Amino acid sequence: MPRPDRAPPPGVSRVLHFPLLDSTQDFAKSLLEKGAACDRTLVWADRQSRGRGRMSRRWDSGPGGLYASLILRNRKIPPSRLGALSLWTAQAAATAIRRGSGLTVVVKPPNDVLAHDPRRPGSPPKKVCGVLIEARGDSRRLDWIVIGVGLNVRNRIPEHVATRASSLGLLSSRSREPDVAGMLRLFLAEFWPFYRKLV
């Protein structure tokens, strides 16, 4: 069962917040398949048991991370703009991370955000965020888009990915440690101006 709805952030019509889901992306798509009126609904989970990224790669989704999917039903967005939407969403996430944590970040096209470790100058940046965009429609118009965002905020990073992934909590100074809800608000504030460029 979802937690009681909070007042939705600006631009969002409804928030469905769960302690645990298999996948926010799959739950959002199930709402669409049932014909729910859910434009600008945000599906948010504290944990995922089967989180995934592009090409069905697993996204470890323990407590303390941001796992959310935003449903958009706007037929004004042409299918040819999906690539731009993916990149712009990653750029919005990067700006939110920069604002919320003070970290230096870079977007790795098409959909990853990497952050530098300020304590290790010159070391390669590590992945802290990924974007997954799925859509249904035809060559002329889209029936719906689901934008999934996975952001490592304070969650534990499994050892098998620790050489290439990290979290904001591990990289940020204690005075700038971000929280999950705050990062979600920052991301949405950055996302909507990008989105309006498409419609």
C-alpha positions in Angstrom: 0.0 0.0 0.0 1.3 3.5 -0.8 2.0 5.9 2.0 -0.5 8.7 2.4 -0.1 11.3 -0.3 1.9 14.3 0.6 1.1 17.6 -1.1 2.5 17.0 -4.5 5.6 18.9 -5.6 5.0 21.6 -8.2 4.2 20.2 -11.6 3.1 16.8 -10.2 -0.6 15.9 -10.0 -0.3 13.0 -7.6 2.4 11.2 -5.6 2.2 7.4 -4.9 4.9 6.7 -2.3 5.6 3.1 -1.3 8.0 1.6 1.3 8.8 -1.2 -1.2 8.1 -1.9 -4.9 9.5 -4.4 -7.3 10.2 -1.5 -9.7 8.7 2.0 -9.8 9.0 1.8 -13.6 7.0 -1.4 -13.8 4.4 -0.1 -11.4 3.9 3.1 -13.4 3.5 1.1 -16.6 0.9 -1.1 -14.9 -1.2 2.0 -14.1 -1.1 3.0 -17.8 -2.0 -0.5 -18.9 -5.1 -0.4 -16.6 -6.1 2.8 -18.3 -5.7 5.0 -15.2 -5.9 8.8 -15.7 -2.4 9.4 -14.4 -0.7 12.2 -16.3 2.1 13.7 -14.1 1.7 11.0 -11.5 5.0 10.3 -9.6 5.6 6.7 -8.4 8.2 6.8 -5.6 9.6 3.9 -3.5 12.0 3.8 -0.6 13.4 0.5 -1.8 13.1 -1.7 -5.0 13.5 -5.4 -5.1 14.0 -5.4 -8.9 15.1 -2.0 -9.9 16.5 -1.7 -13.4 18.2 0.6 -15.8 18.7 0.6 -19.5 18.9 -2.7 -21.3 17.4 -4.3 -18.1 20.6 -3.8 -16.1 20.0 -4.2 -12.4 19.9 -1.1 -10.3 20.7 -1.9 -6.6 18.0 -0.1 -4.7 18.6 -0.2 -1.0 17.2 2.2 1.7 18.4 5.7 1.4 18.3 6.1 -2.4 15.9 7.9 -4.6 13.8 5.6 -6.8 11.0 7.4 -8.7 9.2 7.2 -12.0 7.2 10.1 -13.5 4.3 9.4 -15.9 3.7 11.8 -18.7 0.7 11.6 -21.2 1.4 14.4 -23.6 0.9 13.7 -27.3 2.5 16.9 -28.3 6.0 15.4 -27.7 7.2 13.8 -31.0 8.9 10.4 -30.8 12.0 12.0 -32.4 12.5 14.0 -29.2 12.9 11.1 -26.8 16.7 11.1 -27.1 16.7 14.8 -26.2 14.4 14.1 -23.3 16.7 11.5 -21.9 19.7 13.7 -22.1 17.9 16.7 -20.7 16.5 14.6 -17.8 20.1 13.6 -17.0 21.2 17.2 -17.2 18.4 18.2 -14.8 19.5 15.5 -12.4 23.1 16.7 -12.7 22.1 20.3 -11.8 20.0 19.1 -8.9 22.9 17.0 -7.6 25.3 20.0 -7.9 22.9 22.2 -6.1 22.0 19.7 -3.4 25.5 18.3 -2.6 28.1 20.8 -4.0 29.7 18.0 -5.9 31.3 18.4 -9.4 29.3 16.3 -11.8 29.3 15.4 -15.4 26.6 13.9 -17.7 27.7 10.7 -19.6 25.3 10.5 -22.6 22.7 9.3 -23.0 21.5 9.0 -19.4 24.1 8.7 -16.6 25.4 11.3 -14.1 28.9 10.8 -12.7 30.3 12.7 -9.7 33.9 13.5 -8.8 35.3 12.6 -5.3 36.6 15.9 -3.9 39.0 14.0 -1.7 40.7 12.3 -4.6 41.5 14.9 -7.3 42.2 13.3 -10.6 40.4 10.1 -9.9 37.7 9.0 -12.4 34.2 10.1 -11.6 31.7 7.5 -10.4 28.1 6.9 -11.4 25.6 8.3 -8.9 22.5 8.6 -11.0 20.8 6.9 -14.0 17.8 7.8 -16.1 15.5 5.3 -17.9 12.9 6.5 -20.4 10.3 4.2 -21.8 7.4 5.2 -24.1 4.6 3.7 -26.2 3.2 5.1 -29.4 3.9 5.0 -33.1 6.2 6.9 -35.5 4.0 10.0 -35.3 3.0 10.4 -31.7 3.5 9.0 -28.2 0.7 7.7 -26.0 2.7 7.9 -22.9 6.2 8.3 -21.5 7.6 7.0 -18.2 10.8 8.6 -16.9 12.6 6.6 -14.2 15.3 8.1 -12.0 17.6 6.2 -9.7 19.9 8.4 -7.6 22.3 7.1 -5.0 21.8 9.5 -2.1 22.6 7.7 1.2 22.1 4.1 0.2 24.9 1.5 0.6 26.9 0.8 -2.5 27.5 -3.0 -3.1 31.1 -4.0 -3.3 30.8 -5.4 -6.8 30.1 -1.9 -8.2 32.0 0.2 -5.7 34.9 0.8 -8.2 32.5 2.6 -10.6 29.6 3.8 -8.5 29.1 5.9 -5.4 26.6 7.9 -3.5 26.1 11.5 -2.6 26.5 10.7 1.1 29.9 9.1 0.5 31.2 11.9 -1.6 29.7 15.0 0.1 30.9 16.8 3.1 28.8 16.3 6.2 27.6 19.9 6.0 26.2 19.2 2.5 24.8 15.7 3.0 21.6 15.7 1.0 18.3 13.9 1.9 16.2 11.9 -0.5 13.0 14.1 -0.4 15.1 17.2 -0.9 16.9 15.7 -3.9 13.5 14.8 -5.4 12.3 18.4 -5.1 15.5 19.7 -6.6 15.3 17.3 -9.5 11.7 18.2 -10.3 12.4 21.9 -10.1 15.2 21.5 -12.7 13.2 19.0 -14.9 10.1 21.0 -15.7 11.9 23.9 -17.5 13.6 21.3 -19.7 10.3 19.5 -20.3 8.5 22.7 -21.3 11.0 23.1 -24.1 9.6 20.0 -25.8 5.9 20.9 -25.7 
